[in-house]
């Protein structure tokens, strides 16, 4: 039997793999796909062993080994009945003959990283995962954990590990012990601009410049400006706008009061400030952090 676990959600892939390993009575064989050569394939697909009736072979990243991957289709149908083969890949080309063959003849499971549209799913998962660790979180606390940790399941999982050992878990302890995700920091930075807290903007820019990439930061802050404009230009509730544009509903709900206060003209001013900043960056200006700070100051000045 062949099982393929693929996608960019490594947390769910590791969980699915752990289930397969725990259900197997013997010792799993783990191999790095980069280390294999074509001559290894007969032993992997057809080789028996004197020490076990069944074999569980786990190969990670075989698709990155082009020489072996290009001939793997020739070996799939030769897989011995006493071998369970698990392939773990970051991605698969769905246009290929190999993918179509795996789709028809293997247990193909894709695990996608959560996006903004999955925020409610993330909050429910956080409550359930915390419960498995003996920690009771209400919906508001789970939302705060997700807000601070982001939509990365590894970060949420490690956040839960930190909270489990505390004597008391409340909003204050969550904010104290759970490190802010880059997305949370970006929202805070943009909100400082909307509130005209110029000194705090400068301080936060200095802090971010030590660890963050400026162009990526500009892209994320610009995304906040777009979401604000979408709210200001729509008559729909923030939750519906979030669904329409694929944004995090919690972030949109926090932006909503600013959008109402600024109105359409104010939102256009915000967008214009970031359009000017984008033009300055594309012109080759070397200090992207200064451009970001100037744009944030300009949106409410």
MARTOR-894422 format. One record per residue (C-alpha): residue number from 1; residue in one letter; x, y, z. Coordinates in steps of 0.05 Angstrom, whole numbers. Layout:
REM MARTOR-894422
+-----+------+--------+--------+--------+
:  nr : rest :   east :  north :     up :
+-----+------+--------+--------+--------+
: NUM :    A :      X :      Y :      Z :
...
+-----+------+--------+--------+--------+
END
This chain:
REM MARTOR-894422
+-----+------+--------+--------+--------+
:  nr : rest :   east :  north :     up :
+-----+------+--------+--------+--------+
:   1 :    X :      0 :      0 :      0 :
:   2 :    X :     24 :     70 :    -17 :
:   3 :    X :      5 :    131 :     24 :
:   4 :    X :     25 :    201 :      2 :
:   5 :    X :     22 :    258 :     52 :
:   6 :    X :     35 :    324 :     19 :
:   7 :    X :     24 :    399 :     27 :
:   8 :    X :     52 :    459 :     65 :
:   9 :    X :     19 :    442 :    132 :
:  10 :    X :     76 :    404 :    165 :
:  11 :    X :     39 :    400 :    231 :
:  12 :    X :    -19 :    361 :    203 :
:  13 :    X :     28 :    318 :    162 :
:  14 :    X :     68 :    300 :    224 :
:  15 :    X :      4 :    284 :    261 :
:  16 :    X :    -21 :    239 :    204 :
:  17 :    X :     47 :    204 :    201 :
:  18 :    X :     48 :    192 :    276 :
:  19 :    X :    -20 :    157 :    270 :
:  20 :    X :      7 :    111 :    215 :
:  21 :    X :     70 :     95 :    256 :
:  22 :    X :     31 :     81 :    320 :
:  23 :    X :    -16 :     34 :    282 :
:  24 :    X :     44 :     -5 :    255 :
:  25 :    X :     67 :    -61 :    301 :
:  26 :    X :    140 :    -61 :    278 :
:  27 :    X :    197 :    -12 :    271 :
:  28 :    X :    186 :     40 :    217 :
:  29 :    X :    243 :     53 :    167 :
:  30 :    X :    255 :    127 :    155 :
:  31 :    X :    294 :    150 :     94 :
:  32 :    X :    314 :    217 :     64 :
:  33 :    X :    293 :    218 :     -8 :
:  34 :    X :    354 :    260 :    -27 :
:  35 :    X :    400 :    203 :     -7 :
:  36 :    X :    368 :    149 :    -51 :
:  37 :    X :    394 :    125 :   -118 :
:  38 :    X :    358 :     84 :   -171 :
:  39 :    X :    394 :     21 :   -150 :
:  40 :    X :    361 :     26 :    -81 :
:  41 :    X :    291 :     18 :   -111 :
:  42 :    X :    288 :    -59 :   -118 :
:  43 :    X :    304 :    -67 :    -44 :
:  44 :    X :    252 :    -15 :    -24 :
:  45 :    X :    195 :    -37 :    -68 :
:  46 :    X :    206 :   -112 :    -72 :
:  47 :    X :    254 :   -130 :    -16 :
:  48 :    X :    230 :   -173 :     41 :
:  49 :    X :    262 :   -181 :    109 :
:  50 :    X :    276 :   -240 :    153 :
:  51 :    X :    261 :   -201 :    215 :
:  52 :    X :    189 :   -177 :    202 :
:  53 :    X :    127 :   -198 :    165 :
:  54 :    X :    111 :   -127 :    146 :
:  55 :    X :    152 :    -65 :    131 :
:  56 :    X :    133 :      8 :    139 :
:  57 :    X :    180 :     51 :     96 :
:  58 :    X :    175 :    127 :    103 :
:  59 :    X :    211 :    169 :     50 :
:  60 :    X :    213 :    244 :     57 :
:  61 :    X :    227 :    292 :      0 :
:  62 :    X :    235 :    241 :    -56 :
:  63 :    X :    206 :    289 :   -107 :
:  64 :    X :    267 :    334 :    -98 :
:  65 :    X :    310 :    276 :   -122 :
:  66 :    X :    296 :    283 :   -197 :
:  67 :    X :    335 :    221 :   -220 :
:  68 :    X :    295 :    174 :   -175 :
:  69 :    X :    229 :    211 :   -179 :
:  70 :    X :    229 :    208 :   -255 :
:  71 :    X :    229 :    131 :   -254 :
:  72 :    X :    185 :    120 :   -192 :
:  73 :    X :    124 :    108 :   -235 :
:  74 :    X :    157 :     45 :   -263 :
:  75 :    X :    162 :     16 :   -192 :
:  76 :    X :     96 :     33 :   -160 :
:  77 :    X :     59 :    -28 :   -187 :
:  78 :    X :    117 :    -72 :   -165 :
:  79 :    X :    108 :    -55 :    -92 :
:  80 :    X :    109 :   -118 :    -50 :
:  81 :    X :     45 :   -134 :    -12 :
:  82 :    X :     82 :   -137 :     54 :
:  83 :    X :    108 :    -66 :     47 :
:  84 :    X :     71 :     -2 :     67 :
:  85 :    X :    105 :     57 :     33 :
:  86 :    X :     93 :    128 :     57 :
:  87 :    X :    117 :    187 :     15 :
:  88 :    X :    121 :    256 :     47 :
:  89 :    X :    125 :    315 :      0 :
:  90 :    X :    118 :    391 :      5 :
:  91 :    X :     82 :    393 :    -61 :
:  92 :    X :     63 :    350 :   -121 :
:  93 :    X :     54 :    370 :   -194 :
:  94 :    X :    -19 :    352 :   -206 :
:  95 :    X :    -10 :    356 :   -281 :
:  96 :    X :     36 :    296 :   -285 :
:  97 :    X :     21 :    224 :   -303 :
:  98 :    X :     52 :    203 :   -237 :
:  99 :    X :      4 :    245 :   -197 :
: 100 :    X :    -56 :    217 :   -235 :
: 101 :    X :    -30 :    146 :   -223 :
: 102 :    X :    -21 :    160 :   -149 :
: 103 :    X :    -90 :    190 :   -146 :
: 104 :    X :   -119 :    125 :   -174 :
: 105 :    X :    -75 :     75 :   -138 :
: 106 :    X :    -51 :    106 :    -73 :
: 107 :    X :    -80 :    139 :    -10 :
: 108 :    X :    -66 :    211 :    -30 :
: 109 :    X :    -76 :    262 :     27 :
: 110 :    X :    -63 :    337 :     19 :
: 111 :    X :    -53 :    382 :     80 :
: 112 :    X :    -58 :    457 :     67 :
: 113 :    X :    -33 :    512 :    112 :
: 114 :    X :    -89 :    552 :    144 :
: 115 :    X :   -106 :    619 :    111 :
: 116 :    X :   -146 :    679 :    135 :
: 117 :    X :   -211 :    645 :    116 :
: 118 :    X :   -195 :    589 :    167 :
: 119 :    X :   -192 :    633 :    229 :
: 120 :    X :   -256 :    604 :    259 :
: 121 :    X :   -230 :    534 :    245 :
: 122 :    X :   -165 :    553 :    280 :
: 123 :    X :   -202 :    578 :    341 :
: 124 :    X :   -243 :    514 :    346 :
: 125 :    X :   -180 :    472 :    337 :
: 126 :    X :   -145 :    513 :    391 :
: 127 :    X :   -201 :    499 :    441 :
: 128 :    X :   -201 :    425 :    424 :
: 129 :    X :   -125 :    418 :    425 :
: 130 :    X :   -121 :    455 :    492 :
: 131 :    X :   -175 :    408 :    519 :
: 132 :    X :   -131 :    348 :    500 :
: 133 :    X :    -78 :    378 :    544 :
: 134 :    X :   -126 :    389 :    602 :
: 135 :    X :   -133 :    464 :    590 :
: 136 :    X :   -202 :    496 :    583 :
: 137 :    X :   -204 :    557 :    538 :
: 138 :    X :   -266 :    596 :    522 :
: 139 :    X :   -278 :    624 :    452 :
: 140 :    X :   -252 :    693 :    470 :
: 141 :    X :   -187 :    665 :    498 :
: 142 :    X :   -178 :    619 :    438 :
: 143 :    X :   -188 :    678 :    392 :
: 144 :    X :   -134 :    716 :    429 :
: 145 :    X :    -86 :    657 :    424 :
: 146 :    X :    -97 :    653 :    349 :
: 147 :    X :    -91 :    728 :    342 :
: 148 :    X :    -23 :    728 :    376 :
: 149 :    X :      4 :    662 :    350 :
: 150 :    X :    -23 :    670 :    280 :
: 151 :    X :    -52 :    614 :    237 :
: 152 :    X :      9 :    569 :    241 :
: 153 :    X :    -11 :    506 :    278 :
: 154 :    X :     60 :    495 :    305 :
: 155 :    X :     58 :    565 :    337 :
: 156 :    X :    -11 :    552 :    366 :
: 157 :    X :     11 :    484 :    392 :
: 158 :    X :     72 :    513 :    426 :
: 159 :    X :     29 :    569 :    454 :
: 160 :    X :    -17 :    518 :    486 :
: 161 :    X :     44 :    482 :    515 :
: 162 :    X :     64 :    547 :    549 :
: 163 :    X :     -6 :    560 :    576 :
: 164 :    X :    -15 :    490 :    603 :
: 165 :    X :     38 :    499 :    657 :
: 166 :    X :     10 :    564 :    684 :
: 167 :    X :    -30 :    566 :    748 :
: 168 :    X :    -83 :    610 :    716 :
: 169 :    X :    -98 :    626 :    644 :
: 170 :    X :   -134 :    690 :    626 :
: 171 :    X :   -127 :    745 :    574 :
: 172 :    X :    -71 :    778 :    613 :
: 173 :    X :    -29 :    715 :    618 :
: 174 :    X :    -41 :    699 :    544 :
: 175 :    X :    -15 :    768 :    525 :
: 176 :    X :     44 :    761 :    572 :
: 177 :    X :     68 :    692 :    553 :
: 178 :    X :     48 :    684 :    480 :
: 179 :    X :     96 :    720 :    434 :
: 180 :    X :     63 :    762 :    380 :
: 181 :    X :     64 :    734 :    310 :
: 182 :    X :     90 :    777 :    253 :
: 183 :    X :     18 :    787 :    229 :
: 184 :    X :     -3 :    811 :    299 :
: 185 :    X :     56 :    859 :    300 :
: 186 :    X :     38 :    886 :    232 :
: 187 :    X :    -34 :    900 :    253 :
: 188 :    X :     -9 :    935 :    316 :
: 189 :    X :     39 :    978 :    274 :
: 190 :    X :    -17 :    997 :    226 :
: 191 :    X :    -64 :   1013 :    283 :
: 192 :    X :    -12 :   1059 :    314 :
: 193 :    X :    -12 :   1097 :    249 :
: 194 :    X :    -88 :   1102 :    249 :
: 195 :    X :    -85 :   1129 :    320 :
: 196 :    X :    -29 :   1179 :    303 :
: 197 :    X :     18 :   1150 :    357 :
: 198 :    X :     80 :   1174 :    321 :
: 199 :    X :    132 :   1161 :    376 :
: 200 :    X :    107 :   1090 :    384 :
: 201 :    X :    109 :   1080 :    309 :
: 202 :    X :    182 :   1101 :    308 :
: 203 :    X :    200 :   1055 :    366 :
: 204 :    X :    164 :    995 :    335 :
: 205 :    X :    197 :   1008 :    267 :
: 206 :    X :    265 :   1008 :    301 :
: 207 :    X :    248 :    942 :    336 :
: 208 :    X :    221 :    909 :    273 :
: 209 :    X :    281 :    931 :    232 :
: 210 :    X :    325 :    886 :    275 :
: 211 :    X :    289 :    822 :    255 :
: 212 :    X :    240 :    833 :    198 :
: 213 :    X :    250 :    841 :    124 :
: 214 :    X :    229 :    911 :    103 :
: 215 :    X :    197 :    895 :     35 :
: 216 :    X :    156 :    838 :     66 :
: 217 :    X :    135 :    884 :    122 :
: 218 :    X :    113 :    938 :     73 :
: 219 :    X :     72 :    886 :     35 :
: 220 :    X :     36 :    864 :     99 :
: 221 :    X :     22 :    936 :    122 :
: 222 :    X :     -3 :    953 :     53 :
: 223 :    X :    -50 :    894 :     59 :
: 224 :    X :    -79 :    925 :    122 :
: 225 :    X :    -91 :    990 :     83 :
: 226 :    X :   -128 :    951 :     29 :
: 227 :    X :   -172 :    916 :     81 :
: 228 :    X :   -188 :    983 :    114 :
: 229 :    X :   -208 :   1011 :     46 :
: 230 :    X :   -252 :    950 :     32 :
: 231 :    X :   -289 :    962 :     97 :
: 232 :    X :   -297 :   1037 :     85 :
: 233 :    X :   -323 :   1028 :     14 :
: 234 :    X :   -373 :    973 :     32 :
: 235 :    X :   -440 :    977 :     66 :
: 236 :    X :   -434 :    904 :     89 :
: 237 :    X :   -416 :    882 :    160 :
: 238 :    X :   -342 :    870 :    173 :
: 239 :    X :   -353 :    794 :    175 :
: 240 :    X :   -382 :    793 :    105 :
: 241 :    X :   -328 :    838 :     78 :
: 242 :    X :   -276 :    792 :    110 :
: 243 :    X :   -307 :    732 :     75 :
: 244 :    X :   -310 :    769 :      8 :
: 245 :    X :   -236 :    787 :      8 :
: 246 :    X :   -209 :    727 :     46 :
: 247 :    X :   -187 :    768 :    107 :
: 248 :    X :   -185 :    749 :    181 :
: 249 :    X :   -254 :    767 :    210 :
: 250 :    X :   -224 :    785 :    277 :
: 251 :    X :   -175 :    834 :    246 :
: 252 :    X :   -230 :    863 :    203 :
: 253 :    X :   -274 :    873 :    264 :
: 254 :    X :   -217 :    912 :    297 :
: 255 :    X :   -207 :    954 :    234 :
: 256 :    X :   -281 :    968 :    227 :
: 257 :    X :   -285 :   1026 :    277 :
: 258 :    X :   -226 :   1060 :    242 :
: 259 :    X :   -260 :   1051 :    174 :
: 260 :    X :   -324 :   1082 :    200 :
: 261 :    X :   -286 :   1140 :    232 :
: 262 :    X :   -245 :   1155 :    169 :
: 263 :    X :   -300 :   1144 :    119 :
: 264 :    X :   -289 :   1136 :     45 :
: 265 :    X :   -247 :   1199 :     37 :
: 266 :    X :   -203 :   1181 :     95 :
: 267 :    X :   -193 :   1110 :     70 :
: 268 :    X :   -174 :   1137 :      1 :
: 269 :    X :   -122 :   1180 :     36 :
: 270 :    X :    -93 :   1118 :     70 :
: 271 :    X :    -89 :   1080 :      4 :
: 272 :    X :    -57 :   1140 :    -31 :
: 273 :    X :     -4 :   1144 :     23 :
: 274 :    X :     15 :   1072 :     10 :
: 275 :    X :     12 :   1080 :    -65 :
: 276 :    X :     62 :   1137 :    -59 :
: 277 :    X :    105 :   1094 :    -13 :
: 278 :    X :    103 :   1036 :    -62 :
: 279 :    X :    126 :   1083 :   -118 :
: 280 :    X :    183 :   1108 :    -75 :
: 281 :    X :    206 :   1037 :    -60 :
: 282 :    X :    202 :   1016 :   -133 :
: 283 :    X :    243 :   1078 :   -152 :
: 284 :    X :    301 :   1047 :   -114 :
: 285 :    X :    300 :   1086 :    -49 :
: 286 :    X :    348 :   1050 :     -2 :
: 287 :    X :    312 :   1063 :     65 :
: 288 :    X :    248 :   1022 :     61 :
: 289 :    X :    237 :   1028 :    136 :
: 290 :    X :    237 :   1104 :    132 :
: 291 :    X :    186 :   1100 :     75 :
: 292 :    X :    140 :   1055 :    117 :
: 293 :    X :    145 :   1102 :    176 :
: 294 :    X :    131 :   1163 :    133 :
: 295 :    X :     69 :   1128 :    103 :
: 296 :    X :     42 :   1111 :    171 :
: 297 :    X :     51 :   1182 :    195 :
: 298 :    X :     19 :   1210 :    133 :
: 299 :    X :    -46 :   1170 :    137 :
: 300 :    X :    -72 :   1212 :    195 :
: 301 :    X :    -30 :   1275 :    193 :
+-----+------+--------+--------+--------+
END
